[in-house]
Amino acid sequence: MQPSISSATAAIPLPVLVMAAGASRRMGRPKQLLPLGSGTVLTTVIDTLLAADCNPVVCVLGASSTQVAAALVGWSVETVYNPDWDTGEMLSSVQCGLRHLSQLETHPGCLIALGDQPGLTAATVRALVGTVAHDPHRIVFCSHGMRRHHPIYLPASLWLRICELPVASTLRAVTGDPQLPVAYVNVDSFNDFRDLDTPEQYDSYRAQAMSDTG
C-alpha cells in the first residue's frame, strides 16, 4: 500500500540512524542477523533506506557488534558502536548516533529507523523525506491508526537537547513536547511498522514474505 500523503515534493538528502544495538533477548539470537530473502532482517531495512536515497546510512551497533558489523561488509553503510547500548530503552543509541552525525557535514536533521522492521517500504521513506522538505524544522512522524511509528525525523535544532537527556529518560521526553511543531505521514499499511521481537513473529513474517515473492 502506498502512503496516503503525496511524496512528489523534491527530496533532500537526509542521513538516517538505524537502531541495531539491541540484545534480542526475546528472540534468543541476534535478530539483526536472521536470514530474510537474499540477506538478513537488518540488511533488508538498509536496502530500503538506500533505495530511498538516504545518505549516509549509519547503523548504531551494540550487542553482537562484531558479528553484525561483519555481516554489513559490502553494504554502503557506516557503523558506530554504542558502549552504553544496554542502558535504558533506545535513547543512548540515538544519542550515540546524533553525536556521530554532529561531527560530519551539516544536515537539517536526520531520520531514526529501526533495524527490525523489514516491512518498511521505500515509498514510505520517500513520503517522509518529502514531508521534511516542506519544512525541515518540524518533527515528522510516520502514523498508522492514529499511532506514531518509526521512522521519525528529528530536526538538527533538537539534537543537543536530546543528547543532554539523562540516561533514565526516553526520546519521548523531547518528541512528546506539545510546544514543538510536528507533522505526520499517514501510512495505510501496518506492515511497514511490524517489528520482529519473537521467534513466532519472525517465522510469521518470513513465511508471509516468501508467499508474497513466491
N, C-alpha and C positions, 0 to 999 in steps of 0.2 A: 504494500500500500504506500502511496506517496504522501509525504507530509502535506497538510492542507494549506500551508502558507506558501506563497509563491517564492521561489528561490531565483528569480530572474535577475535580481539585483547583482551587479558585478561583485564578485567575491574579492576579498582582500586576503593576502597570505596570513595565516594565523598559526602560531605554534600550538601544539597540543601536548599536555601531560597525560600519560597513560598510567593509571594506578595499577601496578603489578607487583606489589611488595608483600601481599598477604601470605599467611602460612597455610591457607586452605585446610584448616582443621576439620571442618565438616566434610570436606571431600575426601580427606585421608591421604591425599597425594597432591603435588603441586598442580593446581588446575590450569596454570598458565601453560603447562606442557602437555595437557591432554590432547590426543590426536583429534583432528577435525578436518575433514576434507583432505586437501593435499598438504596441510600444515598443522597448526595447533590452535587451541582456543585463542591464545594471545596473538599469534600471527594473523589470524582471521580478522581480529579487530584492527591490527596495524594495517593490513592490506586495505581495509575500508577507509581508514583515515588518509592513507596515501592516495587512494583513488579520488578522495575529495579534496586533494591538493593541500592538505595541512602540511606546514613546514616551519620549523622542524618538528618531527615526532620524537618525543622524549619519554622513554619508559623509566619510571621510578621503581627500582628493584629493592628487595629486602630479603625475605625468606627465600632460600634456594637460589640466591642471586647468581652464583657461579653457573649453575645448570641453565637458568633462564637466559643469562647473557650469552652463553654458548649457543643456545638454540636460536638466538637472534642474529648470529653471524650471517651476512648476506642480505639482510634487510636494511633499508635506508632509515635507520633509527639511531638515536643517541640513547645511552643508558646512564643513569646516575644511581648511586647507592644511598639509600636512607638508613643510616645506622640506628635510627630510632623507630624502625618500621613496626615494632611490636608495642609501641606506646600509643595509647588512645585508639580512636577508630581509624581514621584515614588522614587526619589533619597533619600529622608530622610528614607524611609523604607529599601532601600538597605543598607544605612549607618548603620541603627539600627541593621540589621541582621548581617552585617560584624563585627560590634563591639562585638556582642554576640559570634560569631564564634571565634573571636580572643582570647576570654577568655577560650576556650576549647582546646583540644589537637591540635597539629599542623596538618594542612591539606595542600596539594599542591595548593588547590583552592576550589572553590565551584560553583555550578550551581545556576542560578537565574531563577525561574519558575513563571508563572502567575497563580493565583488561579481561573481564569475564562476561562481556556482553557481545558474543559473536553474531547476534542477530541484527546489530546496528547496521544501517544501510548508508551508503554514500549520499543518497538523496536527502536523508535526514541531516547529515552533517553539512551538506551544502546549503540546506534551508537555514540551518543555524548560523552559518557564516554569512549568508545573505542578510539575515536579520541584523547581525552585528554591523554589517556595512552601512545600514541606515543610521545607526548611532552607536559607535563603539564605546560609549561611556556608560552604558547600561549593563547590568547583569542580564544574561539571557538564559532561560531555562527551556529544556525540552519538556513537553507536557503531554500526558495521556490520561484521560479520565479524571481531569481536574487535579492531577497529582504531578509534582515536579520529578523529573528524572534526569540522569546524566545521558549525554554530555551536557555540561553547562559552560557558559562563557563568563570569565572574570576579567573586567577591565583592569588595566595596569595600575590605575589610581587606587585600587583596593589591595594590591599585593602586600605592601608594607603592613597595613592593618592586619591582614591575615597572618603574616609571618610573626607578628607580635602577640598573637593569641597564646594564652597559656596552654601547656600540654594537655591539661584536662578538658579543654574546650573542644568545640567542633566547628567545622566550616560554617554551619548554620548560624553561629554567633554573628557572622557578617552577612551571609546571603539572606538571612531572615530579617535583617534590619528593615522595618517598614518605611524608613526615611529614604532608602536608596531606590533609584529608578530601576525598574525591571521590565523585561519583555518576555514573550513566550512563543515557542514554535510548537504548534499543536500537531501531534503525530497520530494518525489513525490507528496504527497497529501497535499493540503492546509488545510484539515480537522484538522490536528494536531494543527493548529495555529488559528483556529476560536475562537475569544473571544466573550463573551456574554455581551453586553453593554445595550441592549434594550429589552423590553418585546417581541418584534417581533423576535429578534434573538434567544432568549431563547425558545419561542414557536416553532420556526422552527427547532432548534437543537433537542429539546426534541421529537418532532414528528419524526424526522429522526432516532433518537436513538431507539425509540420504534419500528419503522418499521424495523430497522436492526436486532433487537433482537426478533421480533415477528414472 
